[in-house]
Amino acid sequence: MAFNRGAEILKDYLAILDQHLKDVVEGREDEMLELKEIAAKLFIHPTHLSNTIKEYTGHHPCYFYEEKLLIVAKTLLKDPRNSIAEVARRLTYDPSNFTKWFKVYAGVSPKEYRRQLDEADHHTVRLIAAVSS
């Protein structure tokens, strides 16, 4: 089996992102890592990190960062006990910037996302009731 350094760099990059986002959500970190900081953790140059991931996947490293961050944001927003402002702060955003960022990447505002979740839940409850009767 051939050694694939690109795959190894991608795997290590994604593992660092996962751990970092977990640390941010759980309050052990209060700032998002920059690409150069992630590259330093991998003992490679930021340009090499960027070029390798782009060549291997067709996407810039930020694509994966934003995708993972969006998943975390959506997960936090599913819990109605978390205000949108609290989710923003936990993810190191100013609330207004978080709303703008979320809308760009999710296609809807955090408030609209929650409304869609509520509608889906109500629809599911109605379906279950209809099937049960």
Backbone as CSV, one residue per row, in Angstrom:
resi,resn,N_x,N_y,N_z,CA_x,CA_y,CA_z,C_x,C_y,C_z
1,MET,0.844,-1.185,0.000,0.000,0.000,0.000,0.885,1.242,0.000
2,ALA,0.591,2.171,-0.882,1.410,3.370,-1.035,1.107,4.366,0.091
3,PHE,2.131,5.043,0.528,1.990,6.083,1.549,1.393,7.315,0.890
4,ASN,0.336,7.859,1.457,-0.310,9.037,0.904,-0.268,10.162,1.929
5,ARG,0.709,11.031,1.758,0.901,12.131,2.702,-0.291,13.086,2.700
6,GLY,-0.919,13.302,1.533,-2.081,14.183,1.455,-3.217,13.688,2.339
7,ALA,-3.467,12.386,2.293,-4.522,11.802,3.121,-4.186,11.940,4.593
8,GLU,-2.931,11.749,4.931,-2.502,11.866,6.327,-2.661,13.300,6.830
9,ILE,-2.264,14.264,6.019,-2.392,15.676,6.408,-3.870,16.028,6.591
10,LEU,-4.721,15.589,5.661,-6.151,15.873,5.782,-6.721,15.248,7.051
11,LYS,-6.408,13.999,7.301,-6.914,13.304,8.492,-6.471,14.031,9.759
12,ASP,-5.208,14.414,9.834,-4.693,15.107,11.015,-5.320,16.497,11.152
13,TYR,-5.500,17.186,10.039,-6.134,18.504,10.047,-7.556,18.403,10.597
14,LEU,-8.324,17.442,10.095,-9.709,17.276,10.548,-9.776,16.881,12.020
15,ALA,-8.838,16.072,12.467,-8.798,15.680,13.887,-8.521,16.897,14.773
16,ILE,-7.608,17.751,14.340,-7.306,18.974,15.099,-8.551,19.871,15.147
17,LEU,-9.237,20.014,14.003,-10.458,20.826,13.974,-11.501,20.278,14.937
18,ASP,-11.729,18.983,14.889,-12.734,18.370,15.771,-12.413,18.630,17.242
19,GLN,-11.162,18.412,17.623,-10.777,18.614,19.018,-10.877,20.085,19.409
20,HIS,-10.440,20.948,18.514,-10.478,22.384,18.804,-11.923,22.860,18.990
21,LEU,-12.808,22.456,18.094,-14.203,22.878,18.212,-14.834,22.330,19.485
22,LYS,-14.484,21.127,19.856,-14.971,20.562,21.122,-14.472,21.411,22.296
23,ASP,-13.194,21.789,22.245,-12.616,22.619,23.307,-13.291,23.990,23.374
24,VAL,-13.623,24.566,22.231,-14.305,25.865,22.198,-15.691,25.740,22.820
25,VAL,-16.449,24.755,22.393,-17.814,24.565,22.894,-17.812,24.309,24.396
26,GLU,-16.839,23.541,24.862,-16.782,23.198,26.278,-16.064,24.250,27.120
27,GLY,-15.659,25.367,26.486,-15.092,26.484,27.221,-13.611,26.380,27.558
28,ARG,-12.916,25.409,27.004,-11.473,25.280,27.271,-10.646,26.185,26.365
29,GLU,-11.244,26.652,25.296,-10.604,27.598,24.369,-11.565,28.758,24.169
30,ASP,-11.020,29.967,24.012,-11.912,31.103,23.806,-11.627,31.853,22.512
31,GLU,-10.801,31.258,21.659,-10.520,31.841,20.345,-10.420,30.727,19.327
32,MET,-10.847,31.029,18.105,-10.721,30.063,17.023,-9.275,30.032,16.536
33,LEU,-8.819,28.850,16.213,-7.482,28.707,15.655,-7.440,29.277,14.246
34,GLU,-6.303,29.829,13.902,-6.076,30.264,12.530,-5.346,29.153,11.794
35,LEU,-5.389,29.213,10.477,-4.766,28.180,9.655,-3.279,28.026,9.981
36,LYS,-2.599,29.139,10.228,-1.163,29.057,10.528,-0.920,28.330,11.853
37,GLU,-1.851,28.460,12.799,-1.709,27.766,14.085,-1.947,26.264,13.924
38,ILE,-2.886,25.917,13.072,-3.132,24.498,12.803,-1.935,23.902,12.081
39,ALA,-1.406,24.632,11.105,-0.225,24.159,10.368,0.940,23.942,11.330
40,ALA,1.119,24.842,12.282,2.204,24.695,13.258,2.024,23.420,14.073
41,LYS,0.782,23.093,14.414,0.525,21.859,15.162,0.874,20.616,14.328
42,LEU,0.786,20.770,13.005,1.106,19.663,12.102,2.578,19.689,11.656
43,PHE,3.307,20.706,12.118,4.723,20.873,11.781,4.939,21.034,10.280
44,ILE,4.011,21.779,9.644,4.164,22.093,8.230,3.866,23.571,8.006
45,HIS,4.256,24.076,6.872,4.017,25.475,6.525,2.541,25.644,6.150
46,PRO,1.937,26.789,6.522,0.527,27.022,6.198,0.218,26.887,4.700
47,THR,1.124,27.354,3.855,0.912,27.236,2.408,0.893,25.775,1.986
48,HIS,1.781,24.979,2.574,1.809,23.545,2.260,0.509,22.882,2.719
49,LEU,0.031,23.245,3.895,-1.237,22.709,4.395,-2.359,23.047,3.422
50,SER,-2.459,24.305,3.063,-3.502,24.768,2.150,-3.428,24.056,0.804
51,ASN,-2.242,24.051,0.223,-2.069,23.456,-1.101,-2.349,21.958,-1.089
52,THR,-1.888,21.270,-0.056,-2.074,19.826,0.025,-3.554,19.468,0.146
53,ILE,-4.266,20.147,1.038,-5.688,19.851,1.220,-6.474,20.218,-0.035
54,LYS,-6.151,21.351,-0.636,-6.828,21.781,-1.859,-6.585,20.770,-2.983
55,GLU,-5.361,20.327,-3.129,-5.013,19.362,-4.178,-5.681,18.003,-3.913
56,TYR,-5.699,17.588,-2.663,-6.231,16.275,-2.303,-7.753,16.217,-2.359
57,THR,-8.430,17.323,-1.977,-9.891,17.302,-1.862,-10.619,18.187,-2.868
58,GLY,-9.919,19.163,-3.421,-10.573,20.142,-4.279,-11.147,21.312,-3.498
59,HIS,-10.996,21.276,-2.175,-11.510,22.348,-1.317,-10.383,22.954,-0.492
60,HIS,-10.517,24.238,-0.220,-9.593,24.937,0.668,-9.832,24.442,2.095
61,PRO,-8.831,24.451,2.959,-9.023,24.024,4.349,-10.158,24.761,5.062
62,CYS,-10.377,26.020,4.729,-11.452,26.789,5.380,-12.818,26.186,5.106
63,TYR,-12.976,25.532,3.965,-14.242,24.874,3.646,-14.595,23.871,4.748
64,PHE,-13.637,23.058,5.143,-13.871,22.040,6.160,-14.085,22.683,7.533
65,TYR,-13.337,23.752,7.804,-13.483,24.480,9.072,-14.912,25.016,9.188
66,GLU,-15.375,25.689,8.141,-16.715,26.283,8.161,-17.793,25.205,8.242
67,GLU,-17.619,24.095,7.512,-18.597,23.006,7.544,-18.724,22.423,8.955
68,LYS,-17.591,22.170,9.581,-17.613,21.599,10.933,-18.196,22.599,11.929
69,LEU,-17.840,23.865,11.782,-18.368,24.893,12.658,-19.883,25.030,12.494
70,LEU,-20.362,24.916,11.272,-21.797,24.991,11.023,-22.528,23.818,11.686
71,ILE,-21.959,22.637,11.630,-22.560,21.470,12.285,-22.664,21.707,13.791
72,VAL,-21.601,22.241,14.382,-21.601,22.522,15.816,-22.656,23.588,16.140
73,ALA,-22.699,24.642,15.333,-23.678,25.715,15.564,-25.104,25.171,15.486
74,LYS,-25.383,24.357,14.486,-26.729,23.790,14.348,-27.068,22.891,15.535
75,THR,-26.106,22.134,15.987,-26.331,21.263,17.145,-26.666,22.087,18.374
76,LEU,-25.922,23.161,18.606,-26.188,24.024,19.759,-27.539,24.720,19.629
77,LEU,-27.897,25.112,18.413,-29.173,25.802,18.208,-30.371,24.875,18.382
78,LYS,-30.180,23.589,18.260,-31.289,22.638,18.451,-31.791,22.632,19.884
79,ASP,-30.949,23.025,20.814,-31.341,23.072,22.223,-31.928,24.448,22.515
80,PRO,-33.231,24.539,22.731,-33.860,25.847,22.947,-33.372,26.557,24.212
81,ARG,-32.709,25.840,25.101,-32.159,26.495,26.297,-30.980,27.389,25.945
82,ASN,-30.355,27.164,24.769,-29.247,28.007,24.310,-29.815,29.158,23.499
83,SER,-29.658,30.369,23.999,-30.088,31.516,23.190,-29.140,31.636,21.993
84,ILE,-29.593,32.321,20.976,-28.742,32.531,19.803,-27.504,33.313,20.205
85,ALA,-27.663,34.297,21.076,-26.514,35.081,21.548,-25.522,34.196,22.300
86,GLU,-26.033,33.261,23.110,-25.161,32.345,23.849,-24.413,31.413,22.903
87,VAL,-25.093,30.914,21.881,-24.425,30.061,20.884,-23.318,30.855,20.205
88,ALA,-23.623,32.087,19.851,-22.618,32.951,19.214,-21.400,33.111,20.113
89,ARG,-21.638,33.442,21.374,-20.523,33.647,22.311,-19.712,32.365,22.503
90,ARG,-20.402,31.240,22.621,-19.687,29.970,22.796,-18.793,29.658,21.603
91,LEU,-19.193,30.137,20.428,-18.402,29.896,19.222,-17.498,31.081,18.887
92,THR,-17.287,31.946,19.857,-16.373,33.095,19.803,-16.817,34.191,18.831
93,TYR,-18.098,34.276,18.555,-18.628,35.311,17.669,-19.348,36.384,18.468
94,ASP,-19.346,37.587,17.929,-20.271,38.619,18.348,-21.629,38.172,17.790
95,PRO,-22.725,38.301,18.559,-24.015,37.794,18.084,-24.442,38.283,16.696
96,SER,-24.215,39.559,16.379,-24.646,40.036,15.051,-23.776,39.428,13.951
97,ASN,-22.490,39.271,14.212,-21.622,38.637,13.218,-21.953,37.157,13.054
98,PHE,-22.320,36.504,14.156,-22.712,35.104,14.087,-23.930,34.941,13.189
99,THR,-24.913,35.811,13.358,-26.126,35.726,12.546,-25.784,35.887,11.067
100,LYS,-24.931,36.843,10.745,-24.520,37.042,9.347,-23.777,35.818,8.830
101,TRP,-22.814,35.312,9.628,-22.041,34.137,9.229,-22.968,32.937,9.015
102,PHE,-23.859,32.697,9.960,-24.761,31.549,9.887,-25.622,31.627,8.629
103,LYS,-26.129,32.810,8.335,-26.998,32.967,7.168,-26.230,32.682,5.882
104,VAL,-24.973,33.090,5.819,-24.160,32.819,4.630,-23.977,31.316,4.437
105,TYR,-23.649,30.611,5.508,-23.311,29.191,5.388,-24.518,28.256,5.486
106,ALA,-25.559,28.653,6.189,-26.731,27.788,6.335,-27.858,28.183,5.377
107,GLY,-27.793,29.388,4.847,-28.827,29.852,3.939,-30.034,30.468,4.623
108,VAL,-30.058,30.391,5.948,-31.124,30.999,6.748,-30.496,31.573,8.015
109,SER,-31.203,32.474,8.656,-30.706,33.018,9.922,-30.858,31.959,11.012
110,PRO,-30.147,32.110,12.135,-30.326,31.161,13.239,-31.785,31.098,13.713
111,LYS,-32.454,32.237,13.749,-33.863,32.283,14.175,-34.733,31.482,13.206
112,GLU,-34.516,31.669,11.919,-35.275,30.932,10.911,-34.949,29.438,10.977
113,TYR,-33.713,29.103,11.229,-33.320,27.693,11.378,-34.103,27.046,12.513
114,ARG,-34.185,27.749,13.632,-34.950,27.231,14.773,-36.438,27.103,14.432
115,ARG,-36.974,28.067,13.710,-38.378,28.009,13.311,-38.615,26.778,12.437
116,GLN,-37.676,26.514,11.521,-37.798,25.335,10.656,-37.747,24.045,11.481
117,LEU,-36.891,24.012,12.490,-36.821,22.842,13.366,-38.145,22.636,14.089
118,ASP,-38.712,23.728,14.605,-40.000,23.652,15.308,-41.104,23.144,14.379
119,GLU,-41.122,23.666,13.154,-42.131,23.220,12.192,-41.968,21.737,11.885
120,ALA,-40.726,21.294,11.716,-40.462,19.879,11.426,-40.912,19.010,12.601
121,ASP,-40.632,19.466,13.829,-41.063,18.717,15.017,-42.584,18.622,15.082
122,HIS,-43.264,19.739,14.832,-44.725,19.742,14.877,-45.303,18.839,13.783
123,HIS,-44.670,18.854,12.622,-45.121,18.007,11.513,-44.958,16.533,11.884
124,THR,-43.846,16.191,12.515,-43.592,14.811,12.943,-44.625,14.368,13.969
125,VAL,-44.929,15.240,14.915,-45.931,14.916,15.940,-47.292,14.677,15.277
126,ARG,-47.645,15.501,14.310,-48.922,15.334,13.611,-48.938,14.018,12.837
127,LEU,-47.836,13.663,12.201,-47.772,12.395,11.467,-47.923,11.206,12.399
128,ILE,-47.232,11.260,13.529,-47.319,10.163,14.503,-48.740,10.029,15.024
129,ALA,-49.376,11.165,15.303,-50.755,11.141,15.791,-51.685,10.570,14.732
130,ALA,-51.474,10.933,13.475,-52.328,10.435,12.414,-52.149,8.935,12.209
131,VAL,-50.929,8.461,12.305,-50.649,7.035,12.133,-51.189,6.240,13.328
132,SER,-51.134,6.821,14.500,-51.572,6.135,15.726,-53.089,6.014,15.812
133,SER,-53.818,6.898,15.125,-55.281,6.880,15.278,-55.958,5.994,14.269
